[in-house]
Amino acid sequence: MKTLVIIPSRLSASRLPGKPLLKINGLSMISHVYNKAQQADIGEVYVATGDQEIIEDVRKNGGEAILTSNNHKTGTDRIYEALIKLSRTDVELVINLQGDEPLMNIKDIQNLNSQMIETRRDLGTLAAKISDKKIFENHDIVKVITEERLDDKKFPRALNFMRKLDKGNNQAYHHLGIYCYNIEILKRFISLKQSQNEIKNKLEQLRALDNNININVALAKSSPIGVDTEEDFMAIKKIMEYKS
């Protein structure tokens, strides 16, 4: 099965404007994410954005980028427009990798892709075990509850996604910003109206669950922080600059 990786990106994030172009080790965050996707080596990689500055940055750093409308309500709508513009008929799986997770593990990306190829599910994502109690309290970090406990071999369904969660839940995991869509399901997903649940919680994956689209969850080995705030950015910058 042929996979395409598309990274949606925009400058106008409400909590941290301009975040895709913030620099870590002299390279923009969006280009760090692009490089991770390239290194995973599962298919061609594109950034989809409505901002010319992001296009220029990605291309300057040797990447591929597609200009999309600035009016998309969600990242998935944006990746679908990019897919249409590419007019590829040979692609069966599309990975939507969030542009604010530069610490995403390459092996985890590969594992999600493999699970989707082997099981032929509709829609897959990743989640990691929660080792830090602060994650339960942090409403910027999304949690997922699965029908079975995760391990290396299982790929169970997600029962719910939420921002607020009781500490005692042992089938709750830290949800990572990546989705792998069967192309027919992607087409169906973007044709659906945003659900009330999705709008209220600001979580587009709830649109799938509200419309009986199953989301299966693979266990991620690492639990990277996404960048939502200035504090997140400073924490990631410190980790990445220390590593190098």
N, C-alpha and C positions, 0 to 999 in steps of 0.2 A: 504493500500500500504506500502511495506517495504522500508525503507530509510537507506542508508549507508552514513556516513560522511567521506570524505577523505580530508586530509589537505596536499597539496603539499608544499614541503620545500626544500631549497637548501642553501648552505653556500656561494656560489659565487655571491651574489647580487652585481651589479656593484657599486651602490652608498654607500652601507653600508655592506662590506664583513663580513661574520660570524654572521649576525643579528639574525638568529633563536636561537643562543645559548647565546645571551646577557642576562644578569640576571636582573630580577626585583624582589625585595623581596626574593632573594636567589634562584629563580626558573627561568629557561630559558623561553624566550618569546614563543617558540614553545610549551612548556609544559603548559603555561598559556592558549594558544589558545585551546590545546587539552582538558584541563579541562573544558573550556567554552562549547565546543561541547558535552562533557560527561554530563554536568549539564543540557543541553537542553533536553537530554533524548529522542531523536527521532530515535535512531538507533545506531548500533556499530560505533566506531570511530577508524580511522587509520591515521597515518602520512605516506606519500609516499615521499621518498627521495633517492637521489643517494649518500648521504654522510653517512658513517659509524658512524661518531661522533654524528650525529643527531639521528640515530637509537639507539645508546647507551644511549644518554641523555633521550629520550622518554621512553625507557624501564626501565631505572633506576628510573624514576619518576612514574612508574606503568602504562605506556601507551602501546599501540600496534603500531608497525611501520613495514613498508614493504620497502625493498631495491629495488630501480628501477634503470634504466639506467641513466647515467650522461649526455646523449646527447639530452634530450628533449628540444625543443624550447619553449614550454609553459607548464604551470601548468596543463592544461587540458589533454595534452598528457601524463603527468606523472600520473595523477589520473586514466587514462584509463588503463595504464600498471598495476597499483596496482589492479584494478578491475579484470583484466584478471588473475593475479596471485592468487587472492582470489577464482577464479572460482565459484562465487556465481550465482545461477540461480534464486534465490527467490527475488532478489532485483529489484525494479521498479523505484526508484528514487535515484540519487546520488547527494549529496551536496558537492560542491567544496568550502571549507572554506579557505580563504587566511591565511597563517601562520603568517602574520604581523599585524593582527588586534586583539590584546589581550583585547581591550575594547568593542568588539562586544557584544551587548545585547542578553542575552539568550532568552528573549521573542520574539525578532525580528527573531532569527533563527527558533524558533517554529512557528511563524506566516508565514514565507516563506514556510515552509514545509506544513503547513495546507492549505495555498492557492493553492499550487501545487496539493495536494490530492483532494481538492474540485473541482478545475476547470479543472484538467487534461490537463494543458498546456504543451508545449514542453520544455520550459526553463524559469526559473524565477530568479529574483534577487531582491535586496533591494536598496532603496534610501531614503535619509533623506532631510528634508527642509534645505535650506541654510540660516542660521541666521547671519553668519559672512561674511562680504563683502570680507575679505581677501581670502576666499575660491575661489571666482571668479578669483582672480589674481594668485593663486597658481597652477602652471602647473603640480605639482605632484599629485594634487587631481583631480580625474576623475569626470566629470559631466554627467548626463543623461537628455535628453529631452524626455518627455512622451507625448503621444497623448491626454491625459486628465490630469487635475490636480489630484494629488494623495490625497486620504483620506483613512480612515481605511477600507472601504468596497471595494474600487476599486482595480483592478489589470490590469491597462492598458498596452498597448504595448510601448516599447521604440522606439523612432524615430531615435535617434542618441546618440553616446557617444563621448565626446571630453574632451580635457584638457584646452583649451582656450575658454572663453565664455564672451559674453557681459552681463553686470550687469542687464540689463533691462528684461531679459527673465524670465517670471513668471511660466513657465512650465519646468524649469531646476532645478535639484536636485543633491545633493551630492551622488555619486554612492558608495556603500559599496562593499567590496571585498568578495562576496559570490554569488554562483550560485547553482541552483537546476535543475538538468537535468533529464528529462525522459530518461531512459536508451537507447532507440532506437535513440533518438536525439544525445545523447553523442557519440554513435557509428558513426553516420553520420558526426558529427562535426569533429571528429579526422581524418576522411577519407578525409576531404577537405584540399586543399593546403592553406597555409597562404595567405591572400589577400594583395594586395598592400596597401590598406587602413589600414589594421591591422599592417603591418610592419612599415609604415610611422608614425603612431600614437602610436605604441607600446601598442595597446589595442586589446587583442585577441577576445573580444566580437564583434568586428567589422567583424570578419570572419563569424559569425552567420548572422548578418544583411546583409552582402554582398551576402549571399547564401540563402536569403529568409527564414531563421529560425527566427521565432518571439521570442522576449525576453519580458516577462511581468514583470512589476515592482510593488512590494508591498512597502507601506510606512513603513519606520523604525522609531521607537520612538526616538532612540538616533542617534547621528552623530559622531561615534568614529573616531579618527585620525588613519590612517594606518602608519606604520613606513617605511619611504623611506630614511630618512637622519638621521644623528647624532642628529640634532635638534629635529626631531620627537621623536626619542628614549628618549632623555632627558625629553621632555615634558610629554610623557606617563609614564615614570619611576616616575616622580614627582607626577602625578595624582594618580598612583596605590600605591605608597609608602605612600602618604598622607592618602588615603582611609583606609589603613590598620593600 
